[in-house]
Amino acid sequence: MLTGQWPLSWSIAVFLLAGLVTVVGSVRLATLGDVLADRTGRGEALFGAVFFGVVTSLSGIVMTAVTAAADQPELAYSNAVGGIAAQTLAVAAADATYRRVNLEHAAASLPNLLFGCLLIGLLGIALMAAFSPDVTVLGLHPASAFMIAFYWGGIRLISDRPRPMWVAVRTLETVPDVPQPGGEAQARRTGTLWAEFLGVAAVVVVGGWVIARAAETLVASTGLSAGFVGAVLMGIVNALPETVTAIAAVRRGAVTLAIAAVIGGNCLDVLNLVIGDFAYGGGSLFHAAGPDQLFLTAAALVMTSVLLGGLLVRQERGWWRLGFDGVLLIAVYAGAVAVLAF
């Protein structure tokens, strides 16, 4: 049961069930995260990108580690970068639910812009690693260590800017990041909130393991490519926490948290490649990536650039309740899925 291949019917059932559990848990995470961001004084952007990002990325971390350890490097790599592409699409979904103005206009934030730059840098390092010499030190490609240092340096840079040299122009539709009064969670003790927050995280971890095992069966039994299963099926489930969290945060009025949860989760998902590199026993995970995986990495780079463009331009109104960036995100993702499928 734990190590053998599951029946196809079981795999499909648990895949869907784990996705449902992830959705329910993510709705609760949005409420807890908004309150804890105020209690810790970190603000929605930094809290959403780091603490929220860690919890919502846990399922993806487990998926990548389990599939890499099972000698499925393409599946592991596709899950990590496919999740990034699907999660970036979550911004368009959250934007569609925010009726007042384009979400990227309301959530103007210097930390969110810097996290977008950090994400582009991490994805670029992953691509550079794939084309670098195939060497490992203690089972890890040198790029893995550099990615960790790059992420840590980026977090320090973003958190140590008490007096930024750039600020977003405040408009009538800009939603400031200020504590929200009232609510059931506000009346509870901070320790209790943290305990529930970590409890939901544990459920997400178990869900990630179940999905990874089910995905292995789908690849072995259906003839679907590892790139498609990892990028589309696992990637979408991997993106569910960020998507649901972003929509729930928008409905609570925590628009900065909505963007931060997506971008911060994406930065941590790039580090999933480091986890996969460590778990994979066949050499460097970066060099096990095939054309599909490198194509996905490039697609994630393009989608991140589009999102950053939307945050900088801050279009107030667009098409179909979306800004130009939301429409482009949908088009790029749909095109990437079509290429992988055919």
Secondary structure as UniProt FT lines:
FT   HELIX           8..40
FT   HELIX           43..47
FT   HELIX           48..52
FT   HELIX           53..69
FT   TURN            70..71
FT   HELIX           73..97
FT   HELIX           103..106
FT   HELIX           110..130
FT   TURN            138..139
FT   HELIX           142..159
FT   TURN            172..173
FT   HELIX           185..187
FT   HELIX           190..222
FT   HELIX           226..228
FT   HELIX           229..234
FT   HELIX           235..251
FT   TURN            252..253
FT   HELIX           255..279
FT   TURN            281..282
FT   HELIX           285..288
FT   HELIX           291..313
FT   TURN            320..321
FT   HELIX           324..341
//
